Each structure stands twice: as structure tokens, then as C-alpha cells.
Amino acid sequence: MEELLNTITEFVALIIEMIAVVVVAAGSVVALVAIVRHVVAPRSDEDARLAWLEYARWLVAALTFQLAADIVHTTIAPTWNDIGQTGAIAVIRTFLTFFLDRDIAQAGERQEPKNA
């Protein structure tokens, strides 16, 4: 029974990690297209900033999926060392997500008066 649980856990974590990779890849393609458009037909700095903020949103989503995969991995963590490493990775990803979210929110606040 324990072996089955380990297998299921690894499979679920792998699927979640693959989703994170797809999210990063998709976001990177979207960002690359925006950069190429900006280079070919220069637009305002605000448009470039919006493209980077959109990319940051993709990265936040990917980090969230990665954190979910880490949590799944820790459900069957054989050693305290594995738990500690996963905890450190979770803290780093959580801080990255926090700062990306904060930057996105601040940029949205700066943009609101212009749209009003």
C-alpha cells in the first residue's frame, strides 16, 4: 500500500511540475512575441511595462504550481533532510511570488489613474 501511495504521489507531482513547465514556456512565448513587436514597431514604454507585467503573472502562476508539486513531494518525505530542502525551496518560491505579486499590484495602481 505504501508503494502505491509513493507511486501515485510521484505521478501527481510530476504532472504538476509539467504544468509549471508549460506555464513558463507559454508565458515566455507570449513575452517574446511582445518583445519582438516592441522592437519591430516601437511602442510606448507603458506597453513594454505591461508586457513584462504579463510575463510576471505567468511566472507567479508557474511558481504556484511548483510550490504545489513541492507540497505533494513532502507528503512522502523519507528524511528530515528532504523536508528541510523542500521547506527552503518553498520559502524561496513564496518570497519570489510575494515580490512579483507586489510589483504587479504597484504597477496596476500606477496605471489606474491613467485609465480613469
C-alpha positions in Angstrom: 0.0 0.0 0.0 2.8 2.4 0.9 4.5 1.7 -2.5 1.3 2.5 -4.3 1.0 5.8 -2.4 4.6 6.7 -3.3 3.9 5.9 -7.0 0.7 8.0 -7.0 2.4 10.9 -5.2 5.4 10.9 -7.6 3.0 10.7 -10.6 0.8 13.6 -9.3 3.9 15.7 -8.5 5.3 15.1 -12.0 2.1 16.2 -13.6 2.0 19.4 -11.6 5.7 20.1 -12.4 4.9 19.5 -16.1 2.1 22.0 -15.8 4.5 24.5 -14.3 6.9 24.0 -17.2 4.1 24.5 -19.8 3.1 27.7 -18.0 6.6 29.1 -18.1 7.0 28.1 -21.7 3.7 29.7 -22.7 4.5 32.8 -20.8 7.9 33.0 -22.3 6.5 32.7 -25.8 3.9 35.5 -25.1 6.7 37.7 -23.7 9.0 37.0 -26.6 6.2 37.9 -29.1 5.6 41.2 -27.1 9.3 42.0 -27.2 9.6 41.3 -30.9 6.6 43.5 -31.6 8.1 46.3 -29.5 11.4 46.0 -31.4 9.8 45.9 -34.8 7.2 48.6 -34.2 8.3 50.6 -31.1 5.5 51.4 -28.8 5.3 53.4 -25.6 7.3 52.4 -22.5 3.9 51.7 -20.9 3.2 48.9 -23.4 6.6 47.4 -22.7 6.0 47.5 -19.0 2.6 45.9 -19.5 4.3 43.1 -21.4 6.7 42.5 -18.5 3.9 42.5 -16.0 2.0 40.0 -18.0 5.1 37.8 -18.0 5.4 38.2 -14.3 1.8 36.9 -13.9 2.8 33.8 -15.9 5.8 33.3 -13.6 3.7 33.7 -10.5 1.4 31.0 -11.8 4.3 28.7 -12.5 5.8 29.3 -9.1 2.5 28.4 -7.5 2.4 25.1 -9.4 6.0 24.4 -8.4 5.1 25.0 -4.8 2.1 22.7 -5.1 4.4 20.0 -6.5 6.8 20.5 -3.6 4.0 20.1 -1.2 3.0 16.8 -2.9 6.6 15.6 -2.7 6.7 16.3 1.0 3.7 14.1 1.8 6.0 11.1 1.4 9.3 12.6 2.5 11.7 9.9 3.8 14.2 12.1 5.7 14.3 15.3 7.6 16.9 16.5 5.1 14.4 16.1 2.3 11.8 18.0 4.3 14.3 20.8 5.1 15.3 21.2 1.4 11.7 21.3 0.4 10.9 23.8 3.1 13.8 26.0 1.9 12.7 25.8 -1.7 9.1 26.6 -0.6 10.3 29.7 1.3 12.3 31.0 -1.7 9.4 30.4 -4.1 7.0 32.0 -1.7 9.2 35.1 -1.4 9.6 35.3 -5.2 5.8 35.1 -5.6 5.2 37.7 -2.9 7.5 40.2 -4.6 6.2 39.5 -8.1 2.6 40.0 -6.8 3.6 43.2 -5.1 5.2 44.6 -8.3 2.2 43.6 -10.3 -0.1 45.4 -7.8 2.0 48.5 -7.7 2.1 48.7 -11.4 -1.7 48.3 -11.5 -2.0 51.2 -9.0 0.2 53.4 -11.2 -1.8 52.6 -14.2 -5.3 53.2 -12.7 -5.1 57.0 -12.6 -4.2 57.0 -16.3 -7.2 54.8 -17.2 -9.6 56.9 -15.1 
